[in-house]
Every structure is written in C-alpha cells, then in structure tokens.
Amino acid sequence: MNKKPIISIKFEHKNALRVIEKQLQLLNYPKKLIRILERYIHAVTMQMFRGQRPDTGGRRDVKWPKLADSTITQKILMHRNGTLSGGATPSRPMVRTGRLRDSLKILNRTKNGFIYGTRILSKNGFSYPGYHNVNKFPWLFINNKDIAQFAKIVRDYLRNNLKTVNGYVQK
C-alpha cells in the first residue's frame, strides 16, 4: 500500500528567507511607516477641529455635544470684542482661540513610535485637553475606521506601496 502522494509541494527556502528578511528589516527600521502614521493622526485631528465631517462632531462618528448656552453667550461676547480667534464661531465646538489645536504636535519620537499631543497646561497646571474635557467628549481618540486605515498603511508599507497621507485620510 505504498502510494505516491497526489500533491507535491516544493519549498524553496532561500527565496522565502529573502522575503522574510526584507520584511523584518522594514519592521526593524519603520521610519517611513512612523512618519505616515504621524501625518495621518495629525490630519484626522485637524479634520475634527475644522468640523469637516458629516457628523458635525469633527470626525469620529460621534456628534459633539451641544454647547452650553453660557458658552455660546461668552463666545458671542468674545466675537463682538474681537477676541474670538483661531477660526472660531460662537456655535462651533472645540475652538475658542485655536491655542489647543495649534499646539498639537509630535511630543516624542522614537525608532518605533511617537507620542502626539500638547504640552499646554491649564491655569491649574493640569494637561489642558484632559482638564478641559473631564467627563466630556474626548478631544482625540481612535475609532474602527482609523484602525482599518492603520492596517492598510502597514500593509502598503510592507508591500513597498506607501501612498501620501492624503491617500489614507477619508474625507
């Protein structure tokens, strides 16, 4: 009952090893990948501040909570006095002066990652975004669409087919 196999598989390990080594090298020194991810995070965060999403809540499939009447009144007074700046309007959430938006940047960059945020502190010395948004809508977070885009960016990077950031940011 010695039968020959019907299917025969030949594995040429030298070619496979070259491909694996190339992929490992890309992952060990992911500078281009990190840069495109930095640009992606910044681009979608700026979309959120500009309200360029159909949800009017900036971007993340969650609408911004309605501004309190007291905040709208305060912003109307600021507008009349000429102190409302940074592209702000009395009814637009997230922007009063543009200080937080304009301060967002890469705070720390390493070989394998980065920290994005702001060093602005509140009057009481707390992190400005955290202090400003306690128990409110988070100012920056990642949703499932972003995670899917991260996966696409990594896949394109490993295929040596990385696009510009505009090729990944959804309008």
C-alpha positions in Angstrom: 0.0 0.0 0.0 2.8 2.4 -0.8 1.1 5.0 -2.8 2.8 8.1 -4.2 1.3 11.4 -3.0 -1.0 13.1 -5.4 0.1 16.6 -4.4 3.8 17.5 -4.1 5.0 20.8 -2.6 8.4 22.2 -3.1 9.6 24.8 -0.7 12.5 27.0 -1.9 13.6 28.4 1.4 16.3 30.7 0.0 13.7 32.9 -1.7 11.3 32.7 1.2 14.1 33.7 3.6 15.0 36.8 1.4 11.4 37.9 1.5 11.1 37.4 5.3 14.4 39.2 5.9 13.3 42.1 3.8 10.0 42.3 5.8 11.9 42.1 9.1 14.2 44.9 8.0 11.2 47.1 7.2 9.7 46.4 10.6 13.0 46.9 12.5 13.5 50.4 10.9 10.0 51.7 10.2 10.9 55.3 9.8 8.7 55.9 6.7 5.8 54.0 8.4 6.0 56.0 11.6 6.1 59.3 9.6 2.9 58.5 7.6 1.1 57.4 10.8 2.2 60.7 12.5 0.8 62.6 9.5 -2.4 60.6 9.5 -3.1 61.2 13.2 -2.5 65.0 12.7 -4.6 65.2 9.6 -7.7 63.5 11.1 -7.3 65.5 14.3 -7.3 68.7 12.2 -10.4 67.5 10.4 -12.0 67.1 13.8 -11.2 70.7 14.7 -12.4 72.1 11.4 -15.7 70.2 11.6 -15.1 68.6 8.1 -17.1 65.5 8.8 -20.8 64.9 8.0 -21.4 64.2 11.7 -20.5 67.8 12.5 -18.7 66.5 15.5 -15.4 66.9 13.8 -14.8 63.5 12.6 -15.2 60.4 14.7 -18.8 59.3 14.0 -20.0 60.8 17.2 -21.6 64.3 17.3 -20.1 66.9 19.6 -22.4 67.7 22.5 -24.3 70.9 22.1 -22.5 73.9 23.5 -24.0 75.2 26.8 -25.9 78.5 26.3 -23.5 80.1 28.7 -20.5 79.1 26.4 -22.3 80.4 23.3 -23.1 83.7 25.1 -19.4 84.0 26.2 -18.2 83.3 22.6 -20.7 85.9 21.2 -19.2 88.5 23.6 -15.7 87.5 22.6 -16.7 87.8 18.9 -18.1 91.3 19.5 -14.9 92.3 21.3 -12.7 90.8 18.6 -11.1 88.3 21.0 -12.6 85.1 19.4 -9.9 83.8 17.2 -8.5 80.7 15.5 -11.4 80.3 13.1 -13.8 80.1 16.0 -17.5 80.9 15.8 -20.0 81.3 18.7 -21.7 78.0 18.0 -18.7 75.9 16.9 -17.4 73.4 19.5 -13.7 72.8 20.2 -12.3 76.2 19.2 -12.3 79.4 21.1 -8.8 80.7 20.4 -7.2 77.9 18.5 -4.5 77.5 21.1 -5.1 73.8 21.8 -5.4 73.0 18.1 -2.3 74.9 17.1 -0.3 73.3 19.9 -0.8 69.7 18.8 2.3 68.1 17.5 4.7 65.1 17.9 5.9 65.4 21.5 8.3 62.5 21.4 9.6 60.3 18.6 11.5 57.0 18.9 12.7 54.4 16.5 9.4 52.5 16.8 6.8 55.1 17.7 5.7 58.5 18.7 3.6 60.5 21.2 1.2 63.0 19.8 -0.4 65.7 21.9 0.2 69.1 23.5 2.3 70.4 26.4 -0.2 73.1 27.2 -1.2 73.2 30.8 -4.4 74.6 32.3 -4.3 77.5 34.8 -4.2 74.9 37.5 -1.3 73.0 36.0 -3.1 70.0 34.5 -2.8 68.8 31.0 -5.0 71.1 29.0 -7.0 68.6 27.0 -7.6 66.4 30.0 -8.6 69.3 32.2 -10.8 70.9 29.6 -12.7 67.7 28.7 -13.1 65.9 32.1 -16.3 63.9 31.8 -16.9 65.4 28.3 -16.4 64.4 24.8 -12.7 63.2 24.3 -10.8 65.5 22.0 -8.7 62.8 20.4 -9.3 59.1 20.1 -9.1 56.3 17.5 -12.2 54.6 16.1 -12.5 51.4 14.0 -12.2 53.3 10.7 -8.8 54.6 11.9 -7.7 51.2 12.9 -8.6 49.9 9.5 -6.6 52.7 7.9 -3.6 51.9 10.2 -3.8 48.3 8.9 -3.9 49.5 5.3 -1.0 51.8 5.8 1.1 49.0 7.4 0.1 46.6 4.6 1.1 49.2 1.9 4.3 49.8 3.7 5.3 46.2 3.8 4.4 45.9 0.1 6.6 49.0 -0.6 3.5 50.8 -1.9 3.1 53.5 0.7 0.9 56.5 -0.5 1.0 60.1 0.7 -1.1 60.8 3.8 -3.9 62.2 1.6 -4.3 58.7 0.1 -5.4 57.4 3.5 -7.3 60.2 5.2 -11.0 59.8 4.4 -13.0 62.9 3.5 
